[in-house]
Amino acid sequence: MKPRFLLFTFLAFAFSTAGSTADTPEPIFLWPDGAPGSEARKSEAETVDGSNITNVHHPSLTPYLPDAGMATGTAVIVCPGGGHRKLCVGHEGYALCEWFRDQGIAAFLLKYRLSREEGSIYTLEGHAMDDTRRAIRLVRSRAEEWGIQVDRIGIVGFSAGGELAAYAAMWPKPGNPKSDDPIEKVSSRPDFQGLIYPGKSDTFTVESGMPPVFIACGYGDRPDIAEGMASVYLDYKKAGVKAELHIYANAGHGFGYRPDRQDAAGKWVDRFREWLVDSGLL
């Protein structure tokens, strides 16, 4: 009986794993004909190593849309971290998108071009930010189709992805009504931002009128994050921009989102959802 039991267990696991892969939504390319500067490489396959992705030349959004009966009209673009060398889509990507979807929030995983990957010709301020702005515009341009309110489209980023989220709020670009591309006709400004242990806080600038911000990081993180984001929070307050800050005493860098994590830092998503409700965004 034991061999049969083991065979059954193995087959059940294999089928469940295959089903999970099949259930992953198809990505939507930000530029169907190739991203500016990457057209010649759009057919190159991404490299997947466990829960990490590299070799991104055809940036995309993977949509996680809630059922119509539970949709709230709120949407969030998720930017995984990885030091701009890789995309950590495990604890900073797919699982979180599924959680948002189950809360009635439309979620979109952004795969952006990596500026610090070995041999990369891309830049953070150029290519990666182009991808980030384009992602916000794409969601906004298809808001009616997806049951999303055009003024409830936000962005959440982790570590390196947190830099992109912060810059998207700092340096938005208006839509061009004369463009032939419907995506370029709408604004890239996010309506809210979630900065989860973002790097390069010393480059963040704050002005009145910026989108409200939710910040979460760990006490044991690098000084530029744990202390830096405390200073950034005060900058937001001085500018009159609504901000909420959580510094978790027993967390460091990279706690991300893991469904089975039960400590305080692991529950930041619940605090984030509460913040959306309190802010009138959910």
BELGIJO-V669562 format. One record per residue. N is the residue number from 0. RES is the residue in one small letter. OMEGA is omega in degrees with one decimal (999 if undefined). BURIAL is + if it has 24 or more other ideal C-beta (glycine too) atoms within 12 Angstrom, else -. Layout:
n:N res:RES omega:OMEGA burial:BURIAL
n:N res:RES omega:OMEGA burial:BURIAL
This chain:
n:0 res:m omega:-176.2 burial:-
n:1 res:k omega:178.7 burial:-
n:2 res:p omega:179.5 burial:-
n:3 res:r omega:180.0 burial:-
n:4 res:f omega:179.8 burial:-
n:5 res:l omega:178.6 burial:-
n:6 res:l omega:179.4 burial:-
n:7 res:f omega:179.9 burial:-
n:8 res:t omega:179.8 burial:-
n:9 res:f omega:-179.1 burial:-
n:10 res:l omega:179.1 burial:-
n:11 res:a omega:178.3 burial:-
n:12 res:f omega:-178.6 burial:-
n:13 res:a omega:-179.2 burial:-
n:14 res:f omega:179.7 burial:-
n:15 res:s omega:178.7 burial:-
n:16 res:t omega:179.2 burial:-
n:17 res:a omega:178.8 burial:-
n:18 res:g omega:178.9 burial:-
n:19 res:s omega:179.4 burial:-
n:20 res:t omega:-178.6 burial:-
n:21 res:a omega:-177.3 burial:-
n:22 res:d omega:178.6 burial:-
n:23 res:t omega:-177.9 burial:-
n:24 res:p omega:177.2 burial:-
n:25 res:e omega:179.2 burial:-
n:26 res:p omega:174.6 burial:+
n:27 res:i omega:-177.6 burial:+
n:28 res:f omega:-177.3 burial:+
n:29 res:l omega:174.4 burial:+
n:30 res:w omega:-176.5 burial:+
n:31 res:p omega:-178.8 burial:-
n:32 res:d omega:-179.5 burial:-
n:33 res:g omega:179.8 burial:-
n:34 res:a omega:178.7 burial:+
n:35 res:p omega:-177.5 burial:+
n:36 res:g omega:-178.0 burial:-
n:37 res:s omega:-175.1 burial:+
n:38 res:e omega:-175.8 burial:-
n:39 res:a omega:-175.9 burial:-
n:40 res:r omega:-173.3 burial:-
n:41 res:k omega:-178.1 burial:+
n:42 res:s omega:179.7 burial:-
n:43 res:e omega:-179.8 burial:-
n:44 res:a omega:172.1 burial:-
n:45 res:e omega:176.8 burial:+
n:46 res:t omega:-179.6 burial:-
n:47 res:v omega:178.4 burial:-
n:48 res:d omega:-175.2 burial:-
n:49 res:g omega:179.3 burial:-
n:50 res:s omega:178.6 burial:-
n:51 res:n omega:179.5 burial:+
n:52 res:i omega:174.8 burial:+
n:53 res:t omega:177.1 burial:+
n:54 res:n omega:178.9 burial:+
n:55 res:v omega:178.1 burial:+
n:56 res:h omega:179.8 burial:+
n:57 res:h omega:-172.0 burial:+
n:58 res:p omega:-171.8 burial:+
n:59 res:s omega:170.0 burial:+
n:60 res:l omega:172.5 burial:+
n:61 res:t omega:-173.8 burial:+
n:62 res:p omega:172.4 burial:+
n:63 res:y omega:-172.6 burial:+
n:64 res:l omega:178.8 burial:+
n:65 res:p omega:173.8 burial:+
n:66 res:d omega:-175.9 burial:-
n:67 res:a omega:-177.0 burial:-
n:68 res:g omega:-179.2 burial:-
n:69 res:m omega:-178.9 burial:-
n:70 res:a omega:-177.8 burial:+
n:71 res:t omega:-175.9 burial:+
n:72 res:g omega:178.5 burial:+
n:73 res:t omega:-179.5 burial:+
n:74 res:a omega:178.4 burial:+
n:75 res:v omega:174.4 burial:+
n:76 res:i omega:-176.0 burial:+
n:77 res:v omega:-179.7 burial:+
n:78 res:c omega:179.0 burial:+
n:79 res:p omega:177.0 burial:+
n:80 res:g omega:-178.8 burial:+
n:81 res:g omega:175.9 burial:+
n:82 res:g omega:-175.4 burial:+
n:83 res:h omega:175.6 burial:+
n:84 res:r omega:-178.9 burial:+
n:85 res:k omega:175.1 burial:+
n:86 res:l omega:-179.0 burial:+
n:87 res:c omega:-171.4 burial:+
n:88 res:v omega:177.8 burial:+
n:89 res:g omega:-176.7 burial:+
n:90 res:h omega:178.4 burial:+
n:91 res:e omega:-174.9 burial:+
n:92 res:g omega:-169.4 burial:+
n:93 res:y omega:-177.2 burial:+
n:94 res:a omega:178.9 burial:+
n:95 res:l omega:177.8 burial:+
n:96 res:c omega:177.9 burial:+
n:97 res:e omega:178.8 burial:+
n:98 res:w omega:178.1 burial:+
n:99 res:f omega:179.9 burial:+
n:100 res:r omega:-178.5 burial:+
n:101 res:d omega:175.5 burial:-
n:102 res:q omega:-178.9 burial:+
n:103 res:g omega:-178.9 burial:+
n:104 res:i omega:177.1 burial:+
n:105 res:a omega:-177.1 burial:+
n:106 res:a omega:-177.5 burial:+
n:107 res:f omega:178.7 burial:+
n:108 res:l omega:-179.4 burial:+
n:109 res:l omega:169.6 burial:+
n:110 res:k omega:-175.5 burial:+
n:111 res:y omega:-179.8 burial:+
n:112 res:r omega:-170.0 burial:+
n:113 res:l omega:-173.1 burial:+
n:114 res:s omega:-177.7 burial:+
n:115 res:r omega:173.5 burial:+
n:116 res:e omega:-178.0 burial:+
n:117 res:e omega:179.0 burial:-
n:118 res:g omega:-176.4 burial:-
n:119 res:s omega:174.1 burial:+
n:120 res:i omega:-175.8 burial:-
n:121 res:y omega:176.2 burial:+
n:122 res:t omega:178.9 burial:-
n:123 res:l omega:-176.1 burial:+
n:124 res:e omega:179.8 burial:-
n:125 res:g omega:-172.0 burial:-
n:126 res:h omega:-177.2 burial:+
n:127 res:a omega:177.6 burial:+
n:128 res:m omega:173.5 burial:+
n:129 res:d omega:179.6 burial:+
n:130 res:d omega:-177.2 burial:+
n:131 res:t omega:179.0 burial:+
n:132 res:r omega:179.9 burial:+
n:133 res:r omega:179.6 burial:+
n:134 res:a omega:179.1 burial:+
n:135 res:i omega:179.8 burial:+
n:136 res:r omega:-179.0 burial:+
n:137 res:l omega:179.8 burial:+
n:138 res:v omega:-179.2 burial:+
n:139 res:r omega:-178.3 burial:+
n:140 res:s omega:-178.7 burial:+
n:141 res:r omega:-175.2 burial:+
n:142 res:a omega:-178.6 burial:+
n:143 res:e omega:179.6 burial:-
n:144 res:e omega:-175.1 burial:-
n:145 res:w omega:178.5 burial:+
n:146 res:g omega:-177.2 burial:+
n:147 res:i omega:174.8 burial:+
n:148 res:q omega:-173.4 burial:-
n:149 res:v omega:179.6 burial:+
n:150 res:d omega:177.1 burial:-
n:151 res:r omega:-179.3 burial:+
n:152 res:i omega:-176.4 burial:+
n:153 res:g omega:-178.2 burial:+
n:154 res:i omega:177.4 burial:+
n:155 res:v omega:-178.9 burial:+
n:156 res:g omega:180.0 burial:+
n:157 res:f omega:173.4 burial:+
n:158 res:s omega:178.1 burial:+
n:159 res:a omega:175.8 burial:+
n:160 res:g omega:175.6 burial:+
n:161 res:g omega:174.4 burial:+
n:162 res:e omega:-179.1 burial:+
n:163 res:l omega:179.2 burial:+
n:164 res:a omega:179.7 burial:+
n:165 res:a omega:180.0 burial:+
n:166 res:y omega:178.0 burial:+
n:167 res:a omega:177.5 burial:+
n:168 res:a omega:-179.2 burial:+
n:169 res:m omega:-171.8 burial:+
n:170 res:w omega:178.9 burial:+
n:171 res:p omega:177.4 burial:+
n:172 res:k omega:179.4 burial:+
n:173 res:p omega:175.8 burial:-
n:174 res:g omega:178.0 burial:-
n:175 res:n omega:-175.9 burial:-
n:176 res:p omega:-179.3 burial:-
n:177 res:k omega:-177.6 burial:-
n:178 res:s omega:174.5 burial:-
n:179 res:d omega:-179.7 burial:-
n:180 res:d omega:-177.9 burial:-
n:181 res:p omega:179.2 burial:-
n:182 res:i omega:-178.7 burial:+
n:183 res:e omega:-179.4 burial:+
n:184 res:k omega:-175.1 burial:-
n:185 res:v omega:-175.3 burial:+
n:186 res:s omega:176.1 burial:+
n:187 res:s omega:-177.2 burial:+
n:188 res:r omega:174.2 burial:+
n:189 res:p omega:179.2 burial:+
n:190 res:d omega:172.8 burial:+
n:191 res:f omega:-177.5 burial:+
n:192 res:q omega:174.0 burial:+
n:193 res:g omega:-177.8 burial:+
n:194 res:l omega:-175.6 burial:+
n:195 res:i omega:-172.7 burial:+
n:196 res:y omega:-178.5 burial:+
n:197 res:p omega:176.0 burial:+
n:198 res:g omega:174.9 burial:+
n:199 res:k omega:-179.2 burial:+
n:200 res:s omega:179.5 burial:+
n:201 res:d omega:177.1 burial:-
n:202 res:t omega:-176.6 burial:-
n:203 res:f omega:174.4 burial:+
n:204 res:t omega:-175.4 burial:-
n:205 res:v omega:177.1 burial:+
n:206 res:e omega:175.4 burial:-
n:207 res:s omega:178.2 burial:-
n:208 res:g omega:177.9 burial:-
n:209 res:m omega:-179.3 burial:+
n:210 res:p omega:175.5 burial:+
n:211 res:p omega:-171.4 burial:+
n:212 res:v omega:172.0 burial:+
n:213 res:f omega:-176.7 burial:+
n:214 res:i omega:174.8 burial:+
n:215 res:a omega:177.5 burial:+
n:216 res:c omega:-176.8 burial:+
n:217 res:g omega:177.1 burial:+
n:218 res:y omega:-177.5 burial:+
n:219 res:g omega:179.7 burial:-
n:220 res:d omega:178.2 burial:+
n:221 res:r omega:-179.9 burial:-
n:222 res:p omega:-178.8 burial:-
n:223 res:d omega:177.5 burial:+
n:224 res:i omega:-176.6 burial:+
n:225 res:a omega:179.4 burial:+
n:226 res:e omega:-178.4 burial:-
n:227 res:g omega:-178.4 burial:+
n:228 res:m omega:172.5 burial:+
n:229 res:a omega:177.2 burial:-
n:230 res:s omega:178.8 burial:+
n:231 res:v omega:177.2 burial:+
n:232 res:y omega:179.6 burial:+
n:233 res:l omega:176.2 burial:-
n:234 res:d omega:177.5 burial:+
n:235 res:y omega:-179.4 burial:+
n:236 res:k omega:179.1 burial:-
n:237 res:k omega:-178.5 burial:-
n:238 res:a omega:-179.8 burial:-
n:239 res:g omega:178.0 burial:-
n:240 res:v omega:-178.5 burial:+
n:241 res:k omega:-176.8 burial:+
n:242 res:a omega:175.1 burial:+
n:243 res:e omega:-175.0 burial:+
n:244 res:l omega:173.5 burial:+
n:245 res:h omega:173.3 burial:+
n:246 res:i omega:-173.4 burial:+
n:247 res:y omega:-170.1 burial:+
n:248 res:a omega:-174.0 burial:-
n:249 res:n omega:-179.5 burial:-
n:250 res:a omega:174.1 burial:+
n:251 res:g omega:-179.4 burial:-
n:252 res:h omega:169.1 burial:+
n:253 res:g omega:-179.3 burial:+
n:254 res:f omega:171.6 burial:+
n:255 res:g omega:175.8 burial:+
n:256 res:y omega:174.6 burial:+
n:257 res:r omega:-174.0 burial:+
n:258 res:p omega:-175.9 burial:-
n:259 res:d omega:-178.9 burial:-
n:260 res:r omega:-171.3 burial:-
n:261 res:q omega:-179.8 burial:-
n:262 res:d omega:-174.9 burial:-
n:263 res:a omega:-179.3 burial:-
n:264 res:a omega:179.5 burial:+
n:265 res:g omega:-178.7 burial:+
n:266 res:k omega:-179.7 burial:-
n:267 res:w omega:-179.2 burial:+
n:268 res:v omega:176.9 burial:+
n:269 res:d omega:176.8 burial:-
n:270 res:r omega:179.7 burial:+
n:271 res:f omega:179.0 burial:+
n:272 res:r omega:177.3 burial:+
n:273 res:e omega:179.3 burial:-
n:274 res:w omega:177.0 burial:+
n:275 res:l omega:178.9 burial:+
n:276 res:v omega:-179.0 burial:-
n:277 res:d omega:-177.4 burial:-
n:278 res:s omega:-179.2 burial:+
n:279 res:g omega:-178.0 burial:-
n:280 res:l omega:-178.6 burial:+
n:281 res:l omega:999 burial:+
